[in-house]
Amino acid sequence: MVTTDNSNIKHIVIPDDYPPVFLDSNAINRLRRVPNVSLKIFNDRLTDTDELIEKLKGAHTVIITRSSTKINSNVLESNNNKLRHISILGTATDNIDTNIAKHKEILITSTPDTHIESVAEHALALMLSLAKRIPQLDQRVRHGEWPRGNITLLRGKTLGIIGTGRVGETLKEIAEGIGMNVISYSLQDKNSRSKDHIFGNSSSKKLFYDILRESDIISLHARLSPETQYLISSEELSFMKPTAFLVNTARGGLIKEEDLVVALQNSTIHGAALDVFDQEPITSSALKKLSNVILSPHIAGSTEESLSISLNQVVDSVIDNIGY
């Protein structure tokens, strides 16, 4: 009788490929051809931590496709010390307990710089859709109307960019190219949970609120951290112009959604466009009932071009570290 030694098999799990991006992709087919690798892909939506723990049993590598998948302390402590590698489709690690991962010597890899242009373009598309009222006018035409009314010219308007990483800088270039005035603010996280500490000295905090006050559009491009959680709440919204728009393609937790709902209902600001949300996917959110907000399903970075590069980078990282 011939027996098979399974001790060298590396188990790789994708617990959250919903909606599917890896399934039947050329990138994942590369991984299927690697010797001594077993691959499980789950194409349903995760419901809780216990389900995630069950799916990751015995996994050497987990590939995370959704920022809503929380690799918390319970997940990391329950894997019988077999988990060695977390590969992220994207760049942010705010959904991972990185301290415990480091303590357990679990490698974390990501796909940097693959979505910069895609996210910047999507932010611009949302800005244009708000300014030109494209979703509202489309629906009215479909219902037999031929409306007239004012739409907004972006040329000459002031765009305030909060967060000056690669995406923020790329959006700045694009916006200046269509004649917008751009002012920006770089957030420097401090070792404090107090939002006041983000801004350093009082003069830089004043600059932050000046940007809110002076901008016709605010676009968020900051990382989510304990310091930036709810960076935009009722206080910050009150500093914005009543004609201003708010755009978020970064992280949902940067905005306190219930405060934004009130601001939109009360015309504290004119409108908002969101690609990211505090809880994803959104279900019963009051945002869905508002006509002055545009919602997209966390899709800013998912162009065909950037997704192909990202998927292959993930597979490369898994293959390169299969012996870790």
N, C-alpha and C positions, 0 to 999 in steps of 0.2 A: 504494500500500500504506500502511495506517495503522499506525503504531508506537505502542506504549504506553511512556510514560516511567515506569519503576519506581523512579526515584531518590528520589521523595518518599514512597514507601511505607514506613510504620513497622511493623516486624515485632515482634509481641508474642507471647511464649511462656509457657505455663504447663507446666513440665516434670514436675510432680509431683501432678497432680490425681487422687490415688489414696489412699483411696476417693474417688470423684468428689463434689465439692461445687459446682464451677463449671459443669459440663456441663449444658446446657439450662436453666440458671438464668435468671431474668429479668434479673439483673445482667449476665451475660455476653452476652445477646442485645442489650443496649444497646450494648455495645462492638462487636459485629459490625456494627452499623449506622453506625459512625463512618467517614467517608470516608478513603481513603488509609491504611487499617489492614489488615494481614493478621494473622490470629490462628491459632496452633497450640496445641492442648491435648493433652497426653499423659496418658492414663488408665492408665498402668502404673507399677509401682514402680521407682524408680531403683536401679541396682545399684552404680554407681561414678562417680567423677569424670569419667572419659573419656566415659561415656554422657551425663552432664550437659553437658559441653563440646560434644559433637556436637549435642545438642538446642538449644543456645543460639546456634548459628552464625548470625551476622547479626542477632541480636536487638537492638532498641532498648530494649525493656522486658522484664523477666522478672517474672512474678508467682509468688511463693513461697507455697505452701499448707501445707507441712509443715516443722516445725522440724528434721527429719532431713535435709533438703536443705542441703548444705554449700556455700555460695558462698565458697570459699576462694581463696587467692592464685592457684592454678593456673587456676581458672575465670575469675577476673577478668583475668588476664594473657593469656588465650588468645582473647579475643573480638574481636581486631583493632580495639580501641578503639571499637566500635560500641555497646556497652552503655552506656546513659545513665541508666537508671532501674531500681531494684529496688523492687517494691511487695510488701509483706509482708501476708499474711492473719494478723493477730495483732500482737503488740507487741515480742516479744523479738528481738534481733539477735545472739544468741550464736552463731548458725550462719553468720554473715557476717563476713568479714574487713573490718571497717569502716575500718581504717586505710588499706588499699589502695584501698578504694572512695572514701574521701575524697581520697586522693592523685590518683586518676584522675577526680575530680569527678563521680562517679556519685551521683545522687540516691537516697536511701533514704527511703521512706515506709511508714507502718504504719497500723493501725486501732485506735487507743487507745480505751479505755473502752467497748468494745462487748460485752465478755464478763464484766464484773465480777460481776453478779448470778448469771450462769450458773455460773461457776466456784465462787463462794461456796456456792451451793445444792448443787452436786455434792460439795463437800467435806463439807457437812453430811450429805448422803445417805450418803456413805461412812462417816462417823462413826456414824450411826444403824445402818447395816448391820452394822458391826463390833459395836456395843454390843448389838444385838438378835439377832445371829447369824442374820440373815435368809437368807443363801445356804445355810448348813449346814442350817437347819431346813426350808427349802424342799425340799432334796434328800432329806432323811429322810422327809418326808411323802410325797413322790412315790414312795419305795421302800416304802411301806406302814407306816411307823412313825408313832407319835403321841407324840413325845418330850416329856418334862418336864425342866426344868433351869433354872438361873439365867441370866437375861439382865441386862444392865446398864442402870441408870437414868442418863440424862445430866444430869438436873436436879440441881444441887448439885455436879457434878463440875467439875474445873478443866481448862480448855482453854488450852494454850500455843500462841500464834500466833507463828511465826518469820517476820518480814517484814510490815511494817505499811503496805503500799501500799493501793490502793483495794480490792483483793480481800480482803486481811487485815482491813481495817476493816469491810467489809461483813459478813464472816463473824462478826466480833466482835459486831456489832449483832444478827445472827440468833441467835447462841449465847446472848447475854444475854437475848434474848426468850424462850427456853425454859428459863431459870433456871440457866444455867451461869455459873461464875465464870471470867473471862477474864483471863489475863496475857499480855503480848506483848513482843516484842523487835524493835527496828528495827536491821537490819544496815547499817552504814556502810562501804562498800568503801573500802579504802585502796590506795595505789599499791605494793602488795607482794603477792607470791604466797604468803606465809606466812599460814596460816589464823589464827594468833594475832593478826595485825594487823587483822583484821576488827573485833575487839571493842574496839579502842582501848586504854583503860587497863585495869588488872587488875580493877578493881571492876566494869566492864561485862562483862568476860569471866566473872566470877563470877556475875553476874546471868543470863547465858546458861545456864550450867550449873545454876543454881538453878531456872530455868524447866523444864529437862529433868527435874530431880529432883522438882519439885512437881506437874507436870502429869499428869492422867489420860489426856489425849490431846494429842499434838503435831501441829499442822498447819503444813505448810511453804508459804510464799508469798513466797519470796525470788527475786530474779533470779539466773540462773546467770552466773558470772564466774570468772576464774581464782582469785579469793579465796574464792568460795563453792563451788567444785568439791569434792564429797565433804564437804560441811559436816557431814553425819551419817555417821559411820563407827563402828567398834567402840567407840572411846573414848566417844563421845557416847551411844551406845545403852546402854552400861554404867551411865550416870547415870540412866536412865529407870526408872520403877517396873516390877516384873515383871508388874503388871496393866495397864500402859499400852498405848495404841494409837498408831501413827504413821500419819499421812495425808499424801500428797504429790500435789497437783494443780498444782504449779508447773513444775519441770524435773527430769527423771530424774537428771541429773548432780549434784543436791544430795545424793543418797544413794549411798554405796558399796554396791552391790547385794549383792556377795558377803558383806559384813559383816552386812547385814540378813538374808540367808538363814541365816547361822549363829545370829544372835540369835533368829530365829523358831524354828529347830530346837531350840535350847537353852532356850527359854522365858525368855530375857533380857528380852524384852517379850512381851506377850500376843498382839498381832496387828498387822497393817498393812493399809492400803488404798492402792493406787497407781493413778493415772491416767496417769502419765508414767514413762518408763524411760530408762536410759542409752543403750540401743540400741533403736530402734523400726523396725518392729514386733518384739516379742520372739518368739523362736522356740524355742530349746532351754533357756531360762532355768530354773534350779532353782526359781524362784518358782512356776512352774506346778504343781509337785508338792506344794506346801504347802497344808494345809487352813486355816491361820490367816492367810491373806492374801487380800484381794479385789483383783482386777485389772480395770481398765477401759481401753479402747483410746484414750487421749488424746482424750477426748470431752467433757471438762467444759465447754468453752466452746461446744459445738456444738448449742445449742438452736436451734430453728427461728427464734425471734425474733432472737437475737443474730447468727446466721449470715446472715440476710437483710440486716441492717444492715451487717455486716462486708463482705459481698460487694459491696454497692453503694458502700461507702467505697473499696474497692480500685479499682473501675471508675472512680469519680470521680477518684481520684488519677492513674490512667493517662490519662484524657481531659484533665485539667488540665495534665499535663506532657508531652503528646505532642510538643510542639515544643521540649522541653528539649535 
